[in-house]
Amino acid sequence: MITVGCLAAFAGIFIGKRYLHKITMRTIQTITGVLLLGISIALLTGFL
């Protein structure tokens, strides 16, 4: 699990450095809102 976590962290860093300057704050807010909505629906339905 530690190895997978480290690989995921490095992949996140790589992707973030490559694409972060192209993303606007509005896009980040929209993505965060959609993900929070998805989690809340999953909690409401008992999936999580």
C-alpha distance matrix in Angstrom:
0.0 3.8 5.4 5.1 6.1 8.6 9.9 10.5 12.2 14.3 15.2 16.3 18.3 19.9 20.9 22.1 24.2 25.7 26.6 26.9 30.5 31.5 30.3 32.8 32.2 33.7 31.0 28.2 30.1 30.6 26.9 25.9 28.7 27.8 24.2 25.5 28.0 25.6 23.5 26.8 28.0 24.9 25.3 29.1 28.8 26.4 23.6 21.2
3.8 0.0 3.8 5.5 5.0 6.1 8.6 9.8 10.4 12.3 14.1 15.2 16.5 18.3 19.9 20.7 22.5 24.3 25.6 25.7 29.1 30.5 29.6 32.0 31.4 33.3 30.8 27.9 29.9 30.8 27.3 26.2 29.2 28.7 25.1 26.3 29.3 27.1 25.0 28.3 29.9 27.1 27.3 31.1 31.3 28.9 26.3 23.6
5.4 3.8 0.0 3.8 5.4 5.1 6.2 8.6 9.8 10.7 12.2 14.2 15.4 16.5 18.3 19.7 21.2 22.7 24.3 24.8 28.2 29.5 28.9 31.7 31.6 33.4 30.7 28.0 30.5 31.1 27.5 26.9 30.1 29.3 25.9 27.6 30.4 28.1 26.4 29.9 31.3 28.5 29.2 32.9 32.8 30.7 27.8 25.4
5.1 5.5 3.8 0.0 3.8 5.5 5.1 6.1 8.5 9.9 10.4 12.1 14.2 15.3 16.3 17.9 19.9 21.1 22.2 22.9 26.5 27.3 26.5 29.3 29.2 30.8 27.9 25.4 27.8 28.1 24.4 24.0 27.1 26.0 22.6 24.5 27.1 24.7 23.2 26.8 27.9 25.2 26.2 29.8 29.6 27.7 24.6 22.4
6.1 5.0 5.4 3.8 0.0 3.8 5.5 5.1 6.1 8.7 9.8 10.4 12.3 14.2 15.3 16.1 18.3 20.0 20.9 21.0 24.6 25.7 24.7 27.2 26.8 28.5 25.9 23.1 25.3 26.1 22.5 21.6 24.8 24.3 20.8 22.4 25.3 23.2 21.5 25.0 26.6 24.0 24.7 28.4 28.7 26.8 24.0 21.4
8.6 6.1 5.1 5.5 3.8 0.0 3.8 5.4 5.0 6.2 8.6 9.8 10.6 12.3 14.2 15.1 16.5 18.4 20.0 20.2 23.5 25.0 24.5 27.2 27.0 29.1 26.6 23.8 26.4 27.4 24.0 23.3 26.8 26.4 23.1 24.8 27.9 26.1 24.5 28.0 29.7 27.4 28.1 31.8 32.2 30.4 27.6 25.0
9.9 8.6 6.2 5.1 5.5 3.8 0.0 3.8 5.4 5.2 6.1 8.5 9.9 10.5 12.2 14.0 15.4 16.6 18.2 19.1 22.4 23.5 23.2 26.3 26.6 28.5 25.6 23.3 26.1 26.7 23.1 23.1 26.5 25.7 22.7 24.9 27.7 25.6 24.6 28.2 29.5 27.3 28.5 32.0 32.1 30.6 27.5 25.3
10.5 9.8 8.6 6.1 5.1 5.4 3.8 0.0 3.8 5.5 5.0 6.1 8.6 9.8 10.4 11.9 14.2 15.3 16.2 16.8 20.4 21.3 20.5 23.4 23.5 25.2 22.3 19.8 22.6 23.1 19.5 19.3 22.7 21.9 18.9 21.1 23.9 21.9 20.9 24.6 25.9 23.8 25.1 28.6 28.8 27.5 24.5 22.3
12.2 10.4 9.8 8.5 6.1 5.0 5.4 3.8 0.0 3.8 5.4 5.1 6.2 8.6 9.9 10.3 12.2 14.2 15.4 15.3 18.7 20.2 19.5 22.1 22.0 24.2 21.7 18.9 21.7 22.8 19.5 19.0 22.6 22.4 19.4 21.3 24.5 23.0 21.8 25.2 27.1 25.3 26.2 29.7 30.4 29.1 26.4 23.8
14.3 12.3 10.7 9.9 8.7 6.2 5.2 5.5 3.8 0.0 3.8 5.4 5.0 6.1 8.6 9.7 10.6 12.3 14.3 14.8 17.9 19.5 19.5 22.5 22.9 25.2 22.7 20.3 23.4 24.5 21.3 21.3 25.0 24.7 22.0 24.2 27.2 25.8 25.0 28.4 30.1 28.4 29.6 33.0 33.5 32.4 29.5 27.2
15.2 14.1 12.2 10.4 9.8 8.6 6.1 5.0 5.4 3.8 0.0 3.8 5.5 5.1 6.1 8.4 10.0 10.7 12.2 13.4 16.6 17.5 17.5 20.7 21.5 23.5 20.5 18.6 21.8 22.4 19.0 19.6 23.1 22.4 20.0 22.6 25.3 23.6 23.3 26.9 28.2 26.6 28.2 31.5 31.8 31.0 27.9 26.0
16.3 15.2 14.2 12.1 10.4 9.8 8.5 6.1 5.1 5.4 3.8 0.0 3.8 5.4 5.2 5.8 8.5 9.8 10.5 10.8 14.3 15.4 14.8 17.7 18.1 20.2 17.4 15.1 18.3 19.2 16.0 16.2 19.9 19.6 17.2 19.6 22.5 21.2 20.9 24.3 25.9 24.6 26.0 29.2 29.9 29.3 26.4 24.3
18.3 16.5 15.4 14.2 12.3 10.6 9.9 8.6 6.2 5.0 5.5 3.8 0.0 3.8 5.5 5.0 6.0 8.5 10.1 10.0 13.0 14.9 14.9 17.7 18.3 20.9 18.6 16.3 19.6 20.9 18.1 18.3 22.0 22.2 20.0 22.2 25.3 24.4 24.0 27.2 29.1 28.0 29.2 32.3 33.2 32.6 29.9 27.6
19.9 18.3 16.5 15.3 14.2 12.3 10.5 9.8 8.6 6.1 5.1 5.4 3.8 0.0 3.8 5.5 5.4 6.2 8.8 10.0 12.7 14.0 14.8 18.2 19.4 21.8 19.2 17.6 21.2 22.1 19.3 20.1 23.8 23.5 21.7 24.3 27.0 25.9 25.9 29.3 30.8 29.7 31.3 34.3 34.9 34.5 31.6 29.6
20.9 19.9 18.3 16.3 15.3 14.2 12.2 10.4 9.9 8.6 6.1 5.2 5.5 3.8 0.0 3.8 5.6 5.2 6.1 7.8 10.9 11.5 11.9 15.4 16.8 18.8 15.9 14.6 18.2 18.8 16.0 17.3 20.8 20.3 18.8 21.6 24.1 23.0 23.4 26.7 28.0 27.2 29.1 31.9 32.5 32.4 29.4 27.8
22.1 20.7 19.7 17.9 16.1 15.1 14.0 11.9 10.3 9.7 8.4 5.8 5.0 5.5 3.8 0.0 3.8 5.4 5.4 5.1 8.5 10.0 9.9 13.0 14.0 16.4 14.1 12.3 15.9 17.1 14.7 15.5 19.1 19.3 17.9 20.3 23.1 22.6 22.8 25.8 27.6 27.0 28.5 31.3 32.3 32.3 29.7 27.7
24.2 22.5 21.2 19.9 18.3 16.5 15.4 14.2 12.2 10.6 10.0 8.5 6.0 5.4 5.6 3.8 0.0 3.8 5.8 5.8 7.7 10.0 11.2 14.2 15.6 18.4 16.4 15.0 18.6 20.0 18.0 18.8 22.4 22.8 21.6 23.9 26.7 26.3 26.6 29.5 31.3 30.8 32.3 35.1 36.1 36.1 33.4 31.5
25.7 24.3 22.7 21.1 20.0 18.4 16.6 15.3 14.2 12.3 10.7 9.8 8.5 6.2 5.2 5.4 3.8 0.0 3.8 6.2 7.6 8.5 10.5 13.9 16.1 18.5 16.0 15.4 19.2 20.0 18.0 19.6 22.9 22.8 22.0 24.7 27.1 26.5 27.3 30.3 31.7 31.3 33.1 35.7 36.5 36.7 33.9 32.3
26.6 25.6 24.3 22.2 20.9 20.0 18.2 16.2 15.4 14.3 12.2 10.5 10.1 8.8 6.1 5.4 5.8 3.8 0.0 3.8 5.6 5.5 6.8 10.5 12.9 14.9 12.3 12.1 15.9 16.4 14.7 16.6 19.7 19.7 19.2 22.0 24.1 23.8 24.9 27.7 29.0 28.9 30.9 33.2 34.1 34.6 31.9 30.5
26.9 25.7 24.8 22.9 21.0 20.2 19.1 16.8 15.3 14.8 13.4 10.8 10.0 10.0 7.8 5.1 5.8 6.2 3.8 0.0 3.8 5.4 5.4 8.4 10.0 12.7 10.8 9.9 13.5 14.9 13.5 14.8 18.0 18.6 18.2 20.5 22.9 23.1 23.8 26.4 28.1 28.3 29.8 32.2 33.4 33.9 31.6 29.8
30.5 29.1 28.2 26.5 24.6 23.5 22.4 20.4 18.7 17.9 16.6 14.3 13.0 12.7 10.9 8.5 7.7 7.6 5.6 3.8 0.0 3.8 5.6 7.8 10.2 12.9 11.8 11.7 15.0 16.5 15.8 17.3 20.2 21.0 21.1 23.2 25.5 26.0 26.9 29.3 30.9 31.4 33.0 35.1 36.5 37.2 34.9 33.3
31.5 30.5 29.5 27.3 25.7 25.0 23.5 21.3 20.2 19.5 17.5 15.4 14.9 14.0 11.5 10.0 10.0 8.5 5.5 5.4 3.8 0.0 3.8 6.6 10.0 11.7 10.0 11.0 14.4 15.0 14.5 16.7 19.2 19.6 20.1 22.6 24.3 24.7 26.2 28.5 29.8 30.4 32.3 34.2 35.4 36.4 34.0 32.8
30.3 29.6 28.9 26.5 24.7 24.5 23.2 20.5 19.5 19.5 17.5 14.8 14.9 14.8 11.9 9.9 11.2 10.5 6.8 5.4 5.6 3.8 0.0 3.8 6.7 8.3 6.4 7.2 10.6 11.3 10.9 13.0 15.4 16.0 16.7 19.0 20.7 21.3 22.8 24.9 26.3 27.1 28.9 30.7 32.0 33.1 31.0 29.7
32.8 32.0 31.7 29.3 27.2 27.2 26.3 23.4 22.1 22.5 20.7 17.7 17.7 18.2 15.4 13.0 14.2 13.9 10.5 8.4 7.8 6.6 3.8 0.0 3.8 5.4 5.3 6.6 8.9 10.1 11.0 12.7 14.5 15.8 17.0 18.7 20.3 21.5 23.0 24.6 26.2 27.5 29.0 30.5 32.2 33.5 31.7 30.4
32.2 31.4 31.6 29.2 26.8 27.0 26.6 23.5 22.0 22.9 21.5 18.1 18.3 19.4 16.8 14.0 15.6 16.1 12.9 10.0 10.2 10.0 6.7 3.8 0.0 3.8 5.4 5.1 6.2 8.6 10.0 10.6 12.3 14.3 15.4 16.4 18.3 20.0 21.1 22.4 24.4 25.8 26.9 28.4 30.4 31.6 30.1 28.7
33.7 33.3 33.4 30.8 28.5 29.1 28.5 25.2 24.2 25.2 23.5 20.2 20.9 21.8 18.8 16.4 18.4 18.5 14.9 12.7 12.9 11.7 8.3 5.4 3.8 0.0 3.8 5.5 5.1 6.2 8.7 9.9 10.5 12.3 14.3 15.3 16.4 18.4 20.0 21.0 22.5 24.4 25.7 26.7 28.6 30.3 28.9 27.9
31.0 30.8 30.7 27.9 25.9 26.6 25.6 22.3 21.7 22.7 20.5 17.4 18.6 19.2 15.9 14.1 16.4 16.0 12.3 10.8 11.8 10.0 6.4 5.3 5.4 3.8 0.0 3.8 5.4 5.1 6.2 8.5 9.8 10.6 12.3 14.2 15.3 16.6 18.4 19.9 21.2 22.6 24.4 25.6 27.1 28.7 26.9 26.0
28.2 27.9 28.0 25.4 23.1 23.8 23.3 19.8 18.9 20.3 18.6 15.1 16.3 17.6 14.6 12.3 15.0 15.4 12.1 9.9 11.7 11.0 7.2 6.6 5.1 5.5 3.8 0.0 3.8 5.5 5.2 6.1 8.5 10.0 10.6 12.2 14.1 15.4 16.5 18.2 20.0 21.1 22.5 24.1 25.9 27.0 25.3 23.9
30.1 29.9 30.5 27.8 25.3 26.4 26.1 22.6 21.7 23.4 21.8 18.3 19.6 21.2 18.2 15.9 18.6 19.2 15.9 13.5 15.0 14.4 10.6 8.9 6.2 5.1 5.4 3.8 0.0 3.8 5.5 5.1 6.1 8.6 10.0 10.5 12.1 14.2 15.4 16.3 18.3 19.9 21.0 22.2 24.3 25.7 24.5 23.1
30.6 30.8 31.1 28.1 26.1 27.4 26.7 23.1 22.8 24.5 22.4 19.2 20.9 22.1 18.8 17.1 20.0 20.0 16.4 14.9 16.5 15.0 11.3 10.1 8.6 6.2 5.1 5.5 3.8 0.0 3.8 5.4 5.1 6.2 8.6 9.9 10.5 12.3 14.3 15.3 16.5 18.4 20.0 20.9 22.6 24.3 23.0 22.2
26.9 27.3 27.5 24.4 22.5 24.0 23.1 19.5 19.5 21.3 19.0 16.0 18.1 19.3 16.0 14.7 18.0 18.0 14.7 13.5 15.8 14.5 10.9 11.0 10.0 8.7 6.2 5.2 5.5 3.8 0.0 3.8 5.5 5.2 6.2 8.6 9.9 10.6 12.4 14.2 15.4 16.6 18.4 19.9 21.3 22.6 20.8 19.9
25.9 26.2 26.9 24.0 21.6 23.3 23.1 19.3 19.0 21.3 19.6 16.2 18.3 20.1 17.3 15.5 18.8 19.6 16.6 14.8 17.3 16.7 13.0 12.7 10.6 9.9 8.5 6.1 5.1 5.4 3.8 0.0 3.8 5.5 5.2 6.1 8.5 9.9 10.6 12.2 14.2 15.3 16.4 18.1 20.0 21.1 19.6 18.2
28.7 29.2 30.1 27.1 24.8 26.8 26.5 22.7 22.6 25.0 23.1 19.9 22.0 23.8 20.8 19.1 22.4 22.9 19.7 18.0 20.2 19.2 15.4 14.5 12.3 10.5 9.8 8.5 6.1 5.1 5.5 3.8 0.0 3.8 5.5 5.1 6.1 8.6 9.9 10.5 12.2 14.2 15.3 16.2 18.3 19.9 18.9 17.9
27.8 28.7 29.3 26.0 24.3 26.4 25.7 21.9 22.4 24.7 22.4 19.6 22.2 23.5 20.3 19.3 22.8 22.8 19.7 18.6 21.0 19.6 16.0 15.8 14.3 12.3 10.6 10.0 8.6 6.2 5.2 5.5 3.8 0.0 3.8 5.5 5.1 6.2 8.7 9.9 10.6 12.3 14.2 15.2 16.5 18.3 16.9 16.5
24.2 25.1 25.9 22.6 20.8 23.1 22.7 18.9 19.4 22.0 20.0 17.2 20.0 21.7 18.8 17.9 21.6 22.0 19.2 18.2 21.1 20.1 16.7 17.0 15.4 14.3 12.3 10.6 10.0 8.6 6.2 5.2 5.5 3.8 0.0 3.8 5.4 5.0 6.2 8.6 9.9 10.5 12.3 14.1 15.4 16.5 14.8 13.7
25.5 26.3 27.6 24.5 22.4 24.8 24.9 21.1 21.3 24.2 22.6 19.6 22.2 24.3 21.6 20.3 23.9 24.7 22.0 20.5 23.2 22.6 19.0 18.7 16.4 15.3 14.2 12.2 10.5 9.9 8.6 6.1 5.1 5.5 3.8 0.0 3.8 5.4 5.1 6.1 8.6 9.8 10.5 12.1 14.3 15.3 14.4 13.0
28.0 29.3 30.4 27.1 25.3 27.9 27.7 23.9 24.5 27.2 25.3 22.5 25.3 27.0 24.1 23.1 26.7 27.1 24.1 22.9 25.5 24.3 20.7 20.3 18.3 16.4 15.3 14.1 12.1 10.5 9.9 8.5 6.1 5.1 5.4 3.8 0.0 3.8 5.5 5.1 6.2 8.6 9.9 10.4 12.3 14.2 13.5 13.1
25.6 27.1 28.1 24.7 23.2 26.1 25.6 21.9 23.0 25.8 23.6 21.2 24.4 25.9 23.0 22.6 26.3 26.5 23.8 23.1 26.0 24.7 21.3 21.5 20.0 18.4 16.6 15.4 14.2 12.3 10.6 9.9 8.6 6.2 5.0 5.4 3.8 0.0 3.8 5.5 5.2 6.2 8.6 9.8 10.7 12.3 10.8 10.7
23.5 25.0 26.4 23.2 21.5 24.5 24.6 20.9 21.8 25.0 23.3 20.9 24.0 25.9 23.4 22.8 26.6 27.3 24.9 23.8 26.9 26.2 22.8 23.0 21.1 20.0 18.4 16.5 15.4 14.3 12.4 10.6 9.9 8.7 6.2 5.1 5.5 3.8 0.0 3.8 5.4 5.0 6.1 8.5 10.0 10.5 9.3 8.0
26.8 28.3 29.9 26.8 25.0 28.0 28.2 24.6 25.2 28.4 26.9 24.3 27.2 29.3 26.7 25.8 29.5 30.3 27.7 26.4 29.3 28.5 24.9 24.6 22.4 21.0 19.9 18.2 16.3 15.3 14.2 12.2 10.5 9.9 8.6 6.1 5.1 5.5 3.8 0.0 3.8 5.4 5.1 6.0 8.6 9.8 10.0 9.2
28.0 29.9 31.3 27.9 26.6 29.7 29.5 25.9 27.1 30.1 28.2 25.9 29.1 30.8 28.0 27.6 31.3 31.7 29.0 28.1 30.9 29.8 26.3 26.2 24.4 22.5 21.2 20.0 18.3 16.5 15.4 14.2 12.2 10.6 9.9 8.6 6.2 5.2 5.4 3.8 0.0 3.8 5.4 5.0 6.1 8.5 8.5 9.2
24.9 27.1 28.5 25.2 24.0 27.4 27.3 23.8 25.3 28.4 26.6 24.6 28.0 29.7 27.2 27.0 30.8 31.3 28.9 28.3 31.4 30.4 27.1 27.5 25.8 24.4 22.6 21.1 19.9 18.4 16.6 15.3 14.2 12.3 10.5 9.8 8.6 6.2 5.0 5.4 3.8 0.0 3.8 5.5 5.3 6.1 5.0 5.7
25.3 27.3 29.2 26.2 24.7 28.1 28.5 25.1 26.2 29.6 28.2 26.0 29.2 31.3 29.1 28.5 32.3 33.1 30.9 29.8 33.0 32.3 28.9 29.0 26.9 25.7 24.4 22.5 21.0 20.0 18.4 16.4 15.3 14.2 12.3 10.5 9.9 8.6 6.1 5.1 5.4 3.8 0.0 3.8 5.5 5.1 5.9 5.1
29.1 31.1 32.9 29.8 28.4 31.8 32.0 28.6 29.7 33.0 31.5 29.2 32.3 34.3 31.9 31.3 35.1 35.7 33.2 32.2 35.1 34.2 30.7 30.5 28.4 26.7 25.6 24.1 22.2 20.9 19.9 18.1 16.2 15.2 14.1 12.1 10.4 9.8 8.5 6.0 5.0 5.5 3.8 0.0 3.8 5.5 7.7 8.3
28.8 31.3 32.8 29.6 28.7 32.2 32.1 28.8 30.4 33.5 31.8 29.9 33.2 34.9 32.5 32.3 36.1 36.5 34.1 33.4 36.5 35.4 32.0 32.2 30.4 28.6 27.1 25.9 24.3 22.6 21.3 20.0 18.3 16.5 15.4 14.3 12.3 10.7 10.0 8.6 6.1 5.3 5.5 3.8 0.0 3.8 5.6 7.9
26.4 28.9 30.7 27.7 26.8 30.4 30.6 27.5 29.1 32.4 31.0 29.3 32.6 34.5 32.4 32.3 36.1 36.7 34.6 33.9 37.2 36.4 33.1 33.5 31.6 30.3 28.7 27.0 25.7 24.3 22.6 21.1 19.9 18.3 16.5 15.3 14.2 12.3 10.5 9.8 8.5 6.1 5.1 5.5 3.8 0.0 3.8 5.4
23.6 26.3 27.8 24.6 24.0 27.6 27.5 24.5 26.4 29.5 27.9 26.4 29.9 31.6 29.4 29.7 33.4 33.9 31.9 31.6 34.9 34.0 31.0 31.7 30.1 28.9 26.9 25.3 24.5 23.0 20.8 19.6 18.9 16.9 14.8 14.4 13.5 10.8 9.3 10.0 8.5 5.0 5.9 7.7 5.6 3.8 0.0 3.8
21.2 23.6 25.4 22.4 21.4 25.0 25.3 22.3 23.8 27.2 26.0 24.3 27.6 29.6 27.8 27.7 31.5 32.3 30.5 29.8 33.3 32.8 29.7 30.4 28.7 27.9 26.0 23.9 23.1 22.2 19.9 18.2 17.9 16.5 13.7 13.0 13.1 10.7 8.0 9.2 9.2 5.7 5.1 8.3 7.9 5.4 3.8 0.0
